[in-house]
Each structure stands twice: as C-alpha cells, then as structure tokens.
Amino acid sequence: MKSSGATEPAATTSAASPESDGASAEPGSGHHDAAPVDYWPLLFVFLLATFIGVGVIQRVSRLLHTPLMSITNAISAIAVVGSIIVTGSDYPLEIRVMGAVALFASTTNIVSGFLITDRMLKMFKTQGKGQAS
C-alpha cells in the first residue's frame, strides 16, 4: 500500500504540470511571468539628480532666480500632468502611491515657486521706486 501512495502524488503532479504553465493559468490566480523590479538603481538616479540639482541651484546668481523659477514651474507643471495620469490609472498600488507623492511634491514646488517669484518681483519693484525718487 505504501507503493500505491507514492505513485498517486506523482500521477497528480504530472497531470497538473500542463496546467501550471503561464499560458493556461487563470487571470488573477497569482501566476506572474514578469520579473521583480529592482528599485535601487532608480533610487540612486533620484539621489544623484537631487545632489546635482542642489549644487546647480546654489551657484545661480540672485538676479537669475526669477527666470529660473519660471522654468522650473513649467517643468513641474509637466510633472503634475504625468503624476495625475499615473495616480488615476490602473497601475499597481505602489506605483499609484508614488504618483500621488509626485503630485504632492510637484504641486508644492509650483506653489512655492510662484510665492518666491512674487516676493522677489516685489523686492525689485520697491528698489525701482526708491531709485526713481
């Protein structure tokens, strides 16, 4: 009887093996053919871009900050549109959360950019009125 018990799992396994390939698996059954994503290179590129961006911004003269803020607001507007698309699409939850974080960061960048630009323009207007008197 032990020999018959040993052959039953083998027969069950061989019958189940054609069903276990990815082509015949039911959707939502948990079988995935995609490779896992390695986030370390993406994190490295993000950190490298952050440090390079901070280094470049720190070396810009004060007179160029207003035009530079206008350009970064335009770039952030493109990032807002992309992050809205990603957040509202049918992506996995992790991707949609990253889209929501990108949406928050880009929106914060745009609002603060407008506030800083407005403040700097007011500073130049005050100096211009004092010189004309």
FENDABEL-V382204 format. One record per backbone hydrogen bond with DSSP energy under -1.0 kcal/mol. CO is the residue of the C=O (numbers start at 1). NH is the residue of the N-H. E is the energy in kcal/mol with one decimal. If there is no record, write none. Layout:
# FENDABEL-V382204
[[CO & NH & E] [CO & NH & E]]
This chain:
# FENDABEL-V382204
[[1 & 5 & -1.7] [2 & 6 & -1.6] [3 & 7 & -1.2] [4 & 8 & -1.3] [7 & 11 & -2.1] [8 & 12 & -2.5] [9 & 13 & -2.8] [10 & 14 & -2.3] [11 & 15 & -1.7] [12 & 16 & -1.8] [13 & 17 & -1.4] [16 & 20 & -1.0] [26 & 29 & -1.8] [39 & 43 & -2.4] [40 & 44 & -2.4] [41 & 45 & -2.3] [42 & 46 & -2.2] [43 & 47 & -2.5] [44 & 48 & -2.5] [45 & 49 & -2.6] [46 & 50 & -2.1] [47 & 51 & -2.4] [48 & 52 & -2.3] [49 & 53 & -2.5] [50 & 54 & -2.5] [51 & 55 & -2.1] [52 & 56 & -2.3] [53 & 57 & -2.6] [54 & 58 & -2.1] [57 & 60 & -1.3] [61 & 64 & -1.2] [64 & 68 & -2.1] [65 & 69 & -2.6] [66 & 70 & -1.7] [67 & 71 & -1.8] [68 & 72 & -2.4] [69 & 73 & -2.1] [70 & 74 & -1.6] [71 & 75 & -2.1] [72 & 76 & -2.5] [73 & 77 & -1.9] [74 & 78 & -1.5] [75 & 79 & -1.9] [76 & 80 & -2.3] [77 & 81 & -2.0] [78 & 82 & -2.2] [79 & 83 & -2.5] [80 & 84 & -2.2] [81 & 85 & -1.9] [82 & 86 & -2.3] [83 & 87 & -2.6] [84 & 88 & -2.1] [89 & 91 & -1.2] [92 & 96 & -2.1] [93 & 97 & -2.4] [94 & 98 & -2.1] [95 & 99 & -2.1] [96 & 100 & -2.1] [97 & 101 & -2.3] [98 & 102 & -2.4] [99 & 103 & -2.2] [100 & 104 & -2.4] [101 & 105 & -2.7] [102 & 106 & -2.6] [103 & 107 & -2.3] [104 & 108 & -2.4] [105 & 109 & -2.2] [106 & 110 & -2.2] [107 & 111 & -2.6] [108 & 112 & -2.5] [109 & 113 & -2.0] [110 & 114 & -2.3] [111 & 115 & -2.2] [112 & 116 & -2.6] [113 & 117 & -2.5] [114 & 118 & -2.6] [115 & 119 & -2.2] [116 & 120 & -2.6] [117 & 121 & -2.4] [118 & 122 & -2.0] [119 & 123 & -1.8] [120 & 124 & -1.9] [121 & 125 & -2.0] [122 & 126 & -2.1] [123 & 127 & -1.9] [124 & 128 & -2.2] [125 & 129 & -2.0] [126 & 130 & -1.7] [127 & 131 & -1.5] [128 & 132 & -1.2]]
